[in-house]
């Protein structure tokens, strides 16, 4: 058994799906490309909480801290 990973446009996906169905080839279509990994979602949530709590710095503050390292 072979596995193919393709990245078709919406129009191409319709054609590929029809082709695979016509040849009676089993396939799995994954449309979850917009979902972020759990660790990324947790990082975003933590950052939002930091902002609400006032734990922020300007870009200039960030640059000066980086230079001090």
C-alpha positions in Angstrom: 0.0 0.0 0.0 1.3 3.5 -0.9 0.5 6.8 0.8 0.3 10.1 -1.2 0.3 13.5 0.5 -1.1 16.2 -1.8 -2.2 19.8 -1.3 -4.8 20.5 -4.0 -6.8 23.7 -4.4 -10.6 23.4 -3.7 -11.3 22.9 -7.4 -8.5 20.2 -7.7 -9.8 18.4 -4.5 -13.2 17.9 -6.2 -11.5 16.4 -9.3 -9.2 14.2 -7.2 -12.1 13.0 -5.0 -14.1 12.1 -8.1 -11.2 10.3 -9.6 -10.5 8.2 -6.5 -14.2 7.3 -6.1 -14.4 6.3 -9.8 -11.5 3.9 -9.3 -13.0 2.7 -6.1 -9.8 3.7 -4.2 -10.2 4.2 -0.4 -9.0 7.6 0.8 -9.1 9.9 3.8 -9.5 13.6 3.3 -8.3 15.8 6.2 -9.7 19.4 6.2 -8.2 20.3 9.6 -5.5 22.5 8.1 -6.7 25.5 10.0 -6.4 23.9 13.5 -3.3 24.8 15.5 -1.5 22.3 17.8 -2.6 22.2 21.4 0.7 23.7 22.7 0.3 26.7 20.4 -3.3 27.3 21.6 -2.1 27.1 25.2 0.7 29.6 24.4 -1.8 32.0 22.9 -4.1 31.7 25.8 -1.2 32.4 28.3 -0.2 35.4 26.3 -3.7 36.9 26.4 -3.8 36.4 30.1 -0.4 38.1 30.4 -1.7 41.1 28.5 -4.9 41.4 30.6 -2.6 41.3 33.7 -0.5 44.1 32.4 2.6 41.9 31.8 3.7 43.6 28.6 6.8 45.5 27.3 7.4 47.7 24.3 9.6 46.6 21.4 12.3 49.0 22.6 12.3 47.5 26.1 12.6 44.0 24.5 15.6 45.1 22.4 17.4 46.7 25.3 16.9 43.5 27.5 18.2 41.4 24.6 21.4 43.6 24.3 22.0 43.3 28.1 22.2 39.5 27.8 
